[in-house]
Structure formats: structure tokens, C-alpha cells
Amino acid sequence: MTTPVAIRTPAGPKPGFRPVPVERRRRRRVQLVWAMLTLNVLTFFPDSRLLLPIPGSVGKLIAQGSLLVAAMLVLSVNRPVRVRRSVYMFLAALLVCEAVVSSMHAEFLLGAMYRSARLFLFVAVLWMLSPWWTRKDLLLVRTHLKVLWFVIGTIALGLLVSPGTAMADNRLAGIIWPIPPTQAGHYSAMAIGLTAVLWMSGVLKRWVALTSVVVCVPVLLLTHTRTALVALLAGALIAGLSLFTYRSRVRKVFAIGIGVFSVGTLTLSSVVTTWLARGQDASQVAALTGRRAVWDSILAQPRSTFETLFGFGLSNKSFNGLPIDSNWLGTYYDVGVLGAVFCIAMVLFVLIAAWFTPQGPRRALALFLVAYCVVASFTETGLSEASSYLLELTLAASLVYSRTPQEDT
């Protein structure tokens, strides 16, 4: 006679418990990786105006450590490691190799090699995000826009809490996290442009787009950042023209825009001129706020053949203690002619690939991003280092690739 054995059945999920799908967890980790990359390019510097007295060592640890967090997160979600074959990322890898070679001969070896290592890890993380480039839901674009909204929200919150501190130099800056006016203007202009293109493409709801514009436009204007405004207008115009025959709302926006521009030119020309002058006289504006003197000094500096080809190694984009404020001269100074050629090739690849991309949201977004980066590159640096501009140029590159048959199955 056998003794009956009680079989214990596994306990079911508790009432109200809903397991999170694997795909949703992966998507959240990808979004967190992108947020960590954005935090890494929000370089921390000590500022007495901060509402929260963050020690300099702690702030730098948070900003620089976020890149390591991003690397660990992307390895956890991209298992086994797989990357997309990409001409753009190959050019970025060549830029990294060239930066390492030039930094090995830099005067300040330790700093240059650290920046090269950071650039290497930054590009590696971006490449490991390539499997998510062709998602139909535009995951990376939506994530970037949400991160921008969060950053702009902190700037606006600082303005509401302490307007005198945030506008200490008559230009809006971040006082919760140290964000200079130029960066604040860049982030707000980028958010406005992405919002406008997504709404014109029919991807973003009207109330979301309206809220974004209502918040971001005043932030941009209060920063008095001319480069961001001009780059925004150029990028939005090119993106809108690419959608002109795609959606009727784009044609309506152009008609309204022409009317507003005509009326504004007649009635608000003095206000616009005052805003653009930013309290400077004609000679200061012509000298690009002292930039031309720095640029002339860089071009006149004696160089050997090696330094002409490879540059002096990655630096903090300054020359004799003054900011270079030009991506192309900063690239030439750091990584020489070869580095500038790689940067130009990266921009041209994205621009040409976007031109031949089928008409739609992806093409318009890519054209806006690359046009913005090109216009801003004349008075801003970043395409040859780990920066928000390299992040956004890579975002543009991600939009020009089409889905493979394996991804559609």
C-alpha cells in the first residue's frame, strides 16, 4: 500500500500584482542610460549662486560617475553585446583613436588622456545603444525630449524660487544645478525644435506641444543666447520644408509664421535689435564678443607637421585661458586636421543620409538636429568631445537608418 504524497502547487501572484513585461524593463533601462549620458555632459563647476550648496567634489563625482553608470546599464540591457554596423559610428571610432594618439603627445598628458578615455567610453555606450535606433516609437528622441524638459524644469524652478539669483548677470542660468546661460539656451532651443517637428509630424499631442513651447520659449529668451535662437530657426525651417508636402498643418504653420514675421518686422524691430545686441556696441558684435581675437591666435600659432595633423591633444577647449567657442577651431587645436576631417565626415554623412531618407518624421527630425548642430558649431564646441552636441548628432544619425528584415519579424 502506497502512501499518498501531497503535491504542493506553486503559489500564484498576489492579488493586484502585475508583472512588468521584459520589454518595458529594457525600455526603461535604455531611457535611464540616455539620461545618464545627458547628466554626464552637464559638466559641474562650483558656483556660489546654487540654491543647494553642492560641494565641488560631490558634483563632479555625480557628473563624471554617471558615465560609468550608463556603461554598466547598457551592458545589462544589451546582452549579449550586439551593435549595428554604422558608417557614422565607424567615423566616431576613428575620431576616438585619433584623439588618443594626439593626447599621448599632449603637454598636460594626464588631463588629455582622461578626456580621451571619457570620449572612448561615451562613444562605446552610444554604439551599444544602436540596436534601439530604428524603433518605430522613436524611443531615443522621446527620451531626449523628456530629459530636456526635466533640465529646463530645474532652470525654471530656480527662476521662480530666486529670480534675482538666476538672473544675476541679466541672463538666465541654472541655480539648482550649475547650467550657464549658453547651455540653458541650447537645451531650451533644442526642446522647442524637437517639440515643433514632432507636433508638425502628427506624433505629439497638441496640448503637450503647447505646454512645452509656453515653458521653453521664455527660458530661451531670458538666456539671451543668439546662437541657440539662430540655430533653432534654421533647423526648424529646414525640417518644416521637408514636411511641407507631407502634412497640411505644416503649410498652415508656414503661412501663419510668414504673417507673424511680417508684422513683427514692422512693429518689433527695435525690440529684436536690442535683444540681439545684448547691451554690446557694434564693434563688440562684429568681433563676436572677443572670439575673433582667440581664433586668430590659434591660426597664427606655430605647429609642427605632427601637430598640424593630430593637434595638441584633447583640452578643455580654451586657449591661453580664453574659451575657443568654435567647434572647428577647437577641433583643429585639439586633434588637428585629421580630427576636423572626421567631424566633417560625420556631419556630411548624417546630412546626406537624411536627405535620402523617405519623407516623414524621422527625416525631419534628423534634418533639424544636424542643421542645428552645424549652425551652432561656428560659435560652440562639442562635436569632437563628449558633449550634448555629439549626443544630438548621434541622435540624428540614429534616425537615418531603416529597419532590417530581422527587426521587422
Secondary structure, DSSP 8 states (H G I E B T S, - for coil): --------------TT-----HHHHHHHHHHHHHHHHHHHHS-----TT-SS---HHHHHHHHHHHHHHHHHHHHHHS-S------HHHHHHHHHHHHHHHHHTT-SSHHHHHHHHHHHHHHHHHHHHTGGGTT-TT-HHHHHHHHHHHHHHHHHHHHHHH-HHHHTTTSS--EETTEE-HHHHHHHHHHHHHHHHHHHHTT-S-HHHHHHHHHHHHHHHHHHT-HHHHHHHHHHHHHHHHHTTTT-HHHHHHHHHHHHHHHHHHHHSHHHHHHHHHTT--HHHHHTTTTHHHHHHHHHHS---HHHHHH-S---SSEETTEE---HHHHHHHHHHHHHHHHHHHHHHHHHHHHHTS-SSHHHHHHHHHHHHHHHHTTT---TTSSSHHHHHHHHHHHTT----HHHH-
